[in-house]
Amino acid sequence: MPMYEYECQKCGFVFEARQKFSDEPLSECRDCGGAVKKLISRSGFALKGGGWYDQGYSADKSAPKCPANSGGGCGGCPKAS
């Protein structure tokens, strides 16, 4: 389940709540009972270092090309299926 952050408009308390996508957003602060708003948080997902992107999808044109396809891609290559 995703984790959401909320901020109380009355007391300023910031808290997290684990909720289903189908759950209604919270409307009340669990400390003071004031109105809350859902915050937009940074994602915990980041691509770092090398890996699949650097090896197959980067703009590096010096990567080896498929010999079965003169266009440079492997769309017609039997190994691609």
C-alpha positions as CSV (number, residue, x, y, z in Angstrom):
1,M,0.0,0.0,0.0
2,P,1.2,3.5,-0.8
3,M,2.3,5.9,1.9
4,Y,0.8,9.5,1.9
5,E,1.9,12.6,3.8
6,Y,-0.6,15.0,5.2
7,E,-0.3,18.4,6.9
8,C,-2.7,19.9,9.4
9,Q,-3.9,23.3,8.5
10,K,-4.5,24.2,12.2
11,C,-1.5,23.0,14.1
12,G,1.0,22.3,11.3
13,F,1.6,18.7,12.3
14,V,2.9,16.6,9.3
15,F,2.2,12.9,9.4
16,E,2.2,9.8,7.1
17,A,-0.7,7.4,6.5
18,R,-0.6,4.1,4.7
19,Q,-3.7,3.9,2.5
20,K,-5.1,1.9,-0.4
21,F,-5.5,3.7,-3.7
22,S,-9.3,3.3,-3.3
23,D,-9.4,4.9,0.2
24,E,-10.8,8.4,0.6
25,P,-8.1,11.0,1.5
26,L,-7.9,11.8,5.2
27,S,-9.7,15.0,6.3
28,E,-8.9,15.3,10.0
29,C,-5.7,15.7,12.0
30,R,-5.1,12.8,14.3
31,D,-3.6,15.2,16.9
32,C,-5.9,18.2,17.1
33,G,-8.8,17.3,14.8
34,G,-8.1,20.2,12.4
35,A,-8.5,20.0,8.6
36,V,-5.6,18.4,6.7
37,K,-4.3,18.6,3.2
38,K,-2.4,15.8,1.3
39,L,1.1,16.8,0.4
40,I,3.0,15.9,-2.8
41,S,6.1,14.0,-1.8
42,R,9.2,13.1,-3.6
43,S,9.4,9.6,-4.9
44,G,11.6,7.0,-3.3
45,F,12.5,5.6,-6.7
46,A,15.7,6.7,-8.4
47,L,17.9,5.1,-11.1
48,K,21.6,5.4,-10.1
49,G,24.8,4.2,-11.7
50,G,25.0,1.8,-14.7
51,G,22.6,-0.9,-15.6
52,W,19.9,-1.7,-18.1
53,Y,19.5,2.0,-19.3
54,D,23.2,2.5,-19.9
55,Q,23.5,-0.8,-21.6
56,G,20.6,-0.8,-23.9
57,Y,18.8,2.5,-24.1
58,S,21.3,5.3,-23.7
59,A,22.3,7.7,-26.5
60,D,25.7,6.0,-26.9
61,K,25.9,5.3,-30.6
62,S,29.1,3.3,-30.3
63,A,27.1,0.3,-28.9
64,P,27.3,-2.8,-31.1
65,K,24.6,-3.1,-33.7
66,C,22.6,-6.2,-34.7
67,P,24.2,-7.8,-37.8
68,A,20.9,-9.2,-38.9
69,N,19.3,-5.7,-39.3
70,S,21.0,-3.1,-41.4
71,G,18.9,-0.4,-39.6
72,G,20.8,-0.8,-36.4
73,G,18.0,-2.1,-34.3
74,C,17.1,-5.7,-33.5
75,G,13.4,-5.5,-34.4
76,G,13.9,-8.0,-37.3
77,C,16.4,-10.1,-35.4
78,P,15.3,-13.7,-34.5
79,K,16.9,-13.2,-31.1
80,A,14.5,-10.3,-30.4
81,S,11.4,-12.5,-30.3
